[in-house]
Amino acid sequence: MSDDIAAPTNIDWKKMGFLFLGIVLFTVVYLAPTWPDAVDPMGKHFPLSREAKGAIAVFLLAGTWWVFEVIPIGVTSLAIGTMQALFLIRPARDAFTDFMVPAVMFIFASIMIGLVFTKTGLTKRLAYKMLIIVGEKTSMIYLGCFIVTAALTHIMAHTAVAATIYPLLVSIYALYGEGDKKTKFGKGLFIGMAYVAGAGSIVTLLGAARGAVALGFYKDIVGQDISFFHLTYYMFPVGWIMTFLLWGFFMVFFKPEKAAIPGLRDKARQLNSELGPLTRNEIKAAAIVGACIVTMALRPYVPILQPIDKTAIILISTILFFITGIMKLDDLEAIPWNIILLFAGAMSIGNCLWQTGAANWMAVNWLVMFQEANWFVFVMSIAFFVMMMTNFIMNVAAIAISLPVALVIAPYLGVAGEVILFAALVTAGMPFLLLVGAAPNAIAYDSGQFTTGEFFLYGIPASIILMIVTGFAVFVLWPLMGMPVILVR
């Protein structure tokens, strides 16, 4: 038989099935007759327009394709913009402009920082120092990585933290002795970094944009100011309870195949000494990144910096990497465009649901079901809704579509607005189900240690733990700390 005759291609029927499932869900919802309006407790109607129903249809298609990874996740994102334009859900300019919004460029700049740390050797230097401290037990390596990740998100955006920590974890995993092979330790290390980055980011306003936006939004509705330290006071115990519980979670579900790596500490010392003194490029990279981090941290408190978007500040680091010669043109080939496209698609579908009114329609329909429920059930229903929505759309948007309705219903149930805000902020920070829920999730995926399906599967018990901790905070912890949860009549 001639070698020119191509061998038959094996068809992955499972993937094909989920590919067509996404298309069927889109078709059924898009072509369905008009659905009833959502009506809030004040009698205000929220109609579901043809465009809004189309947004839900794209939302279902994207979710199905992302979870089961029927095509590359970045290509699914391209489908999101394309479907909006083809089916006249949103103008093409709106659908595709979202692919280059500041949030996506912030992720790009954060990833560049990670690449620079890897190229200069700073990552290996940090990894070896950490291993010298935490030792040879894999359980302690887990804990050390998680604590460092969570702590860093108190002072810098969790996206930047994930991009910085990721190459450090790659260096640590290389010493595990399994090459690029998928292992429980590898899955736990990278998924754990993503989860813990979310847990740590809720503690201060510096961890993510969602906190500052939500507090401003809350002030407009309720008329109350919540300070930086007031938020940290209530969020600190919750963030760190989740961090240590997640450590236990990964020790159960992803218990490393090796309890220890004999000789690791000595090997780390040897490798660290072989690196020699800091190189000129390492010093330049550390200085550039440090200056950007300090500037972003000072931005809320320095009037002249406040009007400047944080994306512009962090992008200065990318420009300086090339000006100073740390990075070259060829280095752009190392950028994981699949991950950047993934997040761009998430921004597009999130804005699509928001601008068409589909998100408001879903929020009102969900929350009015609990308008006569017990106060605790009502608060937890809001937290649950935000947790689910933030896996698909921007967490700021998830809060923004649920808070107005929740704060209207709250007085009738005797619930204080503050507990609603804080419960929503907790779950908004920890999307454990889908990669698009947060940039650290997508960055961790680049390790190749897990599939989108695995991430979703293990995200279910992790999300249950999150809801239990949120319930504990709402019912026990925050009242003990002095937070008003019930309005005094």
C-alpha positions in Angstrom: 0.0 0.0 0.0 1.3 3.4 -0.9 2.7 5.6 1.9 0.8 8.5 0.3 -2.5 7.0 1.4 -3.4 8.8 4.7 -4.3 6.7 7.7 -8.0 7.0 8.8 -8.5 9.8 11.3 -9.9 8.6 14.7 -13.0 10.6 15.6 -13.5 11.5 19.2 -17.2 10.8 19.4 -17.4 12.1 23.0 -16.1 15.5 22.0 -18.3 15.6 18.9 -21.3 14.8 21.1 -20.6 17.8 23.3 -19.8 20.0 20.3 -23.3 19.3 18.9 -24.8 19.6 22.4 -23.6 23.2 22.6 -25.0 23.9 19.1 -28.4 22.3 20.0 -28.6 24.3 23.2 -27.9 27.5 21.3 -30.4 26.7 18.6 -33.2 25.7 21.0 -32.8 28.8 23.2 -32.3 31.2 20.3 -35.3 30.0 18.3 -37.6 29.6 21.4 -40.7 31.8 21.6 -40.4 34.9 23.8 -40.0 34.1 27.5 -42.0 35.9 30.2 -40.7 39.1 31.8 -38.9 39.0 35.1 -40.7 41.1 37.8 -38.9 42.4 40.9 -40.7 43.0 44.3 -41.4 46.6 43.4 -43.3 45.5 40.3 -40.7 46.6 37.8 -40.6 44.5 34.7 -37.4 43.2 33.1 -38.3 41.9 29.5 -36.1 39.4 27.7 -35.4 40.8 24.3 -34.5 38.7 21.3 -30.9 39.9 21.7 -30.9 39.0 25.4 -32.2 35.5 24.7 -29.5 35.2 22.1 -26.9 36.2 24.7 -28.2 33.3 26.9 -28.0 31.0 23.9 -24.3 31.9 23.3 -23.7 31.7 27.1 -24.9 28.0 27.1 -22.9 27.1 24.0 -19.7 28.6 25.4 -20.2 27.0 28.8 -20.6 23.6 27.2 -17.6 23.9 24.9 -15.4 25.3 27.7 -16.2 22.6 30.2 -15.8 19.7 27.8 -13.0 21.4 25.8 -14.4 20.2 22.5 -12.1 22.7 20.7 -9.2 24.8 22.0 -10.6 27.1 24.7 -9.2 30.2 22.9 -11.1 29.1 19.8 -14.3 28.8 21.8 -13.8 32.5 22.7 -13.5 33.4 19.1 -16.8 31.6 18.5 -18.4 33.8 21.2 -17.6 37.0 19.3 -18.5 35.4 16.0 -21.9 34.2 17.1 -22.8 37.6 18.5 -22.1 39.2 15.2 -23.6 36.5 13.0 -26.9 36.3 14.8 -27.2 40.1 15.4 -27.0 39.8 19.2 -24.6 42.6 19.4 -22.8 44.7 16.8 -19.5 43.2 15.7 -17.6 46.3 16.9 -19.0 45.7 20.5 -18.5 41.9 20.5 -14.9 42.0 19.3 -13.8 45.3 21.1 -14.2 43.3 24.3 -11.3 41.2 23.2 -8.9 44.1 23.9 -10.5 45.8 26.9 -8.1 46.9 29.7 -8.8 43.8 31.8 -7.5 41.6 29.0 -4.4 43.8 28.5 -3.8 43.6 32.3 -3.7 39.8 32.0 -1.3 40.1 29.0 1.0 42.4 31.0 0.8 40.0 34.1 1.8 37.1 31.9 4.7 39.1 30.5 6.0 39.6 34.1 5.9 35.8 34.6 7.8 35.2 31.4 10.4 37.8 32.4 10.9 36.2 35.8 11.4 32.9 34.1 13.8 34.2 31.5 16.0 36.1 33.9 16.2 33.2 36.4 14.4 35.1 39.2 11.8 32.4 39.3 14.3 29.6 39.9 16.0 31.7 42.6 12.7 32.2 44.4 11.7 28.6 44.0 15.0 27.3 45.5 14.8 29.7 48.4 11.2 28.5 49.2 12.2 24.8 49.0 15.1 25.4 51.4 12.6 26.9 53.9 9.7 24.4 53.5 11.8 21.3 53.2 11.2 17.9 51.5 7.7 17.0 52.5 5.3 17.5 49.6 2.5 18.5 52.1 4.7 21.4 53.3 5.6 22.3 49.7 1.8 22.6 49.0 1.4 24.7 52.1 4.3 27.0 51.4 3.2 27.7 47.9 -0.4 28.4 49.0 0.6 30.7 51.8 3.0 32.7 49.6 0.3 33.0 46.9 -2.4 34.1 49.3 -0.2 36.6 51.1 0.9 38.2 47.8 -2.7 38.8 46.7 -3.1 41.1 49.8 -0.7 43.6 48.1 -1.1 43.1 44.4 -3.7 41.9 41.9 -4.3 38.2 42.0 -3.8 38.0 38.2 -0.3 39.4 38.6 0.4 37.1 41.5 -0.7 34.0 39.5 1.5 35.1 36.6 4.5 35.5 39.0 3.9 32.4 41.0 3.2 30.1 38.0 6.8 29.9 36.7 8.0 29.3 40.3 5.7 26.3 40.5 7.0 25.0 37.2 10.5 25.1 38.6 9.4 23.4 41.8 7.5 20.7 39.9 10.6 20.0 37.7 12.3 18.8 40.9 9.5 16.4 41.6 11.2 14.0 39.2 8.3 13.1 36.8 9.1 15.3 33.9 6.0 16.7 32.1 3.9 13.7 33.3 0.5 14.5 34.8 0.5 13.7 38.5 -1.7 14.4 41.5 1.0 16.6 42.9 1.1 18.6 39.7 -2.7 19.0 39.6 -2.8 20.0 43.2 0.1 22.5 42.9 -1.4 24.4 39.9 -5.1 24.2 40.6 -4.3 25.0 44.2 -2.5 28.1 43.2 -5.5 29.3 41.2 -8.0 28.6 44.1 -5.8 30.1 46.8 -5.1 33.2 44.7 -8.9 33.8 44.7 -9.1 33.2 48.5 -6.4 35.6 49.3 -7.7 38.3 46.9 -10.8 38.9 48.9 -8.9 40.1 52.0 -7.9 43.6 50.7 -9.0 46.0 48.0 -5.6 45.5 46.3 -6.3 41.9 45.4 -8.8 42.6 42.6 -10.8 45.4 41.1 -14.1 43.8 42.2 -13.8 45.1 45.8 -13.4 48.7 45.1 -16.1 48.7 42.4 -18.5 46.8 44.7 -17.9 49.2 47.6 -18.5 52.2 45.3 -21.7 50.6 44.0 -22.9 49.9 47.6 -22.3 53.5 48.6 -24.4 54.7 45.7 -27.3 52.4 46.7 -27.2 52.4 50.5 -25.4 55.6 51.1 -22.8 54.0 53.4 -19.0 54.2 53.1 -16.9 51.1 53.8 -13.3 51.7 54.3 -10.2 49.6 53.2 -9.6 48.4 56.8 -13.2 47.8 57.5 -13.4 45.4 54.6 -10.1 43.7 55.6 -11.3 43.2 59.2 -14.2 41.0 58.1 -12.5 39.4 55.1 -9.2 38.4 56.6 -10.4 35.4 58.7 -12.6 34.2 55.8 -9.8 34.4 53.3 -7.3 32.5 55.5 -9.9 29.9 56.7 -10.4 29.1 53.0 -6.7 29.0 52.3 -6.0 26.4 55.0 -9.2 24.4 54.2 -8.1 24.3 50.5 -4.7 23.0 51.6 -6.6 20.2 53.4 -8.8 19.7 50.3 -5.8 19.2 48.0 -4.2 16.9 50.5 -7.3 14.7 50.3 -8.2 14.9 46.6 -4.7 15.4 45.2 -2.5 13.7 47.8 1.0 13.6 46.3 2.3 10.3 45.1 5.4 10.9 47.1 5.2 11.9 50.7 8.6 13.5 50.4 11.4 14.2 47.9 14.5 12.9 49.6 17.5 15.2 49.2 15.4 18.1 47.9 16.6 20.7 50.4 20.2 19.9 49.7 19.6 19.9 46.0 17.8 23.2 46.3 20.8 24.7 48.2 23.1 23.4 45.5 21.1 24.7 42.6 20.7 28.0 44.3 24.4 28.4 44.9 25.0 27.5 41.2 22.9 30.5 40.2 25.6 32.8 41.7 24.9 36.5 42.5 22.0 38.4 41.0 22.5 39.2 37.3 22.0 42.6 35.8 18.8 41.5 34.1 17.4 40.0 37.3 18.0 43.3 39.1 16.5 45.3 36.2 13.4 43.0 36.1 12.9 43.1 39.9 13.2 46.9 39.9 10.7 47.4 37.1 8.1 45.0 38.5 8.6 46.3 42.1 8.1 49.9 40.9 4.9 48.9 39.1 3.5 47.1 42.1 4.3 50.0 44.5 2.7 52.5 42.1 -0.5 50.3 41.8 -0.6 49.9 45.6 -0.2 53.7 46.1 -2.7 54.6 43.4 -5.8 54.8 45.6 -4.0 57.1 48.1 -2.1 59.4 45.7 -4.5 61.9 44.0 -2.3 62.4 41.0 -2.3 58.6 40.3 -6.0 58.0 40.9 -7.2 58.9 37.3 -4.6 56.5 35.8 -5.9 53.0 35.0 -3.9 50.2 36.6 -3.6 48.5 33.2 -1.6 51.5 31.9 0.7 51.2 34.9 1.4 47.5 34.6 1.8 47.8 30.8 4.7 50.2 31.4 6.6 47.1 32.7 6.1 45.3 29.4 7.4 48.3 27.5 10.4 48.7 29.8 11.3 45.0 29.4 11.9 45.6 25.7 13.5 49.0 26.1 16.0 47.6 28.6 16.8 44.6 26.5 15.5 42.0 28.9 13.0 40.8 26.4 13.5 40.4 22.6 11.0 40.1 19.7 11.3 36.3 19.7 10.1 36.2 23.3 6.6 37.1 22.1 6.3 33.6 20.7 6.2 32.2 24.3 3.0 34.1 25.2 0.1 31.7 25.8 -2.3 33.3 23.4 -4.8 30.5 24.0 -5.1 31.7 27.6 -5.4 35.4 26.7 -8.1 34.6 24.1 -9.9 32.6 26.7 -10.2 35.6 29.0 -11.1 37.9 26.1 -14.0 35.6 25.3 -15.1 35.7 28.9 -15.1 39.5 28.8 -17.2 39.4 25.6 -19.9 37.0 26.9 -20.0 38.8 30.2 -20.6 42.2 28.6 -23.0 40.6 26.2 -25.2 39.3 29.0 -24.9 42.6 30.8 -25.6 45.0 27.9 -28.5 43.0 26.5 -30.2 42.8 29.9 -30.0 39.0 30.0 -28.0 39.1 33.3 -30.6 41.3 35.0 -33.4 39.1 33.8 -31.6 36.0 35.3 -30.8 37.8 38.6 -34.3 39.0 39.2 -35.9 35.6 38.3 -33.5 33.9 40.8 -33.7 36.3 43.7 -37.5 36.8 43.7 -37.8 33.1 44.5 -36.4 33.9 47.9 -38.2 37.1 48.6 -40.2 35.5 51.4 -37.5 33.2 52.6 -35.7 33.1 56.0 -33.0 35.9 56.1 -30.2 33.4 56.1 -31.5 31.5 53.1 -31.9 34.8 51.3 -28.3 35.9 51.9 -27.0 32.5 50.9 -29.1 32.5 47.7 -27.4 35.8 46.7 -24.0 34.3 47.5 -24.8 31.2 45.5 -26.0 33.2 42.5 -22.9 35.4 42.5 -20.7 32.3 42.8 -22.3 30.7 39.7 -22.4 33.8 37.6 -18.8 34.8 38.4 -17.7 31.5 36.8 -19.0 32.8 33.5 -18.8 36.6 33.6 -16.8 39.3 35.3 -17.2 39.1 39.0 -17.9 42.8 39.2 -20.8 42.4 36.8 -22.1 39.4 38.8 -22.2 41.6 41.9 -23.6 44.6 40.0 -26.6 42.6 38.6 -27.5 41.0 41.9 -26.9 43.7 44.5 -29.6 46.2 43.3 -32.3 43.5 43.5 -31.0 42.0 46.7 -30.8 45.4 48.4 -34.4 46.2 47.4 -35.7 42.9 48.9 -33.4 43.0 52.0 -35.4 45.5 54.1 -38.6 43.5 53.8 -36.8 40.5 55.3 -35.0 42.6 57.9 -31.6 41.9 56.5 -28.7 44.4 56.7 -27.2 45.4 53.4 -23.6 45.0 54.7 -23.9 41.2 55.1 -25.3 40.9 51.6 -22.3 42.9 50.2 -19.7 40.9 52.0 -21.2 37.5 51.3 -21.3 38.4 47.6 -17.7 39.6 47.6 -16.6 36.3 49.2 -18.1 34.1 46.6 -17.3 36.5 43.7 -13.6 36.0 44.5 -13.5 32.3 44.2 -14.9 30.8 40.9 -13.7 27.2 41.2 -15.7 25.7 38.3 -14.6 27.2 35.0 -11.3 28.6 33.7 -13.0 31.8 32.5 -14.0 32.6 36.1 -10.7 34.2 36.9 -7.3 34.8 35.3 -5.4 32.6 37.8 -7.5 29.6 36.7 -6.6 30.2 33.1 -2.9 30.7 33.9 -2.8 27.5 35.9 -4.3 25.6 32.9 -1.2 26.5 30.9 0.7 23.9 33.0 -1.0 21.1 31.0 -1.5 19.2 34.3 -5.3 19.1 34.1 -8.2 19.3 31.7 -11.1 21.7 31.8 -13.3 18.8 32.8 -11.1 17.9 35.8 -11.1 21.6 36.9 -14.9 21.6 36.7 -15.3 18.3 38.5 -13.1 19.1 41.5 -14.5 22.6 41.6 -17.8 21.2 42.7 -16.7 20.0 46.2 -14.4 23.1 46.5 -17.5 25.3 45.8 -19.5 23.4 48.4 -16.7 24.1 50.9 -16.9 27.8 49.9 -20.6 28.0 50.5 -20.2 26.3 53.9 -17.5 28.8 54.9 -19.7 31.7 53.6 -22.6 30.4 55.6 -20.5 30.1 58.8 -19.3 33.7 58.3 -22.8 35.0 57.7 -24.4 33.1 60.6 -21.6 32.9 63.2 -18.3 34.6 62.5 -19.3 38.1 61.3 -22.0 38.7 63.9 -19.4 37.7 66.6 -17.1 40.3 65.0 -19.7 43.0 65.3 -21.3 43.0 61.8 -25.0 43.8 61.8 -26.9 41.1 59.9 -30.4 41.8 61.1 -32.0 45.2 60.9 -33.4 46.5 64.3 -37.0 47.3 63.9 
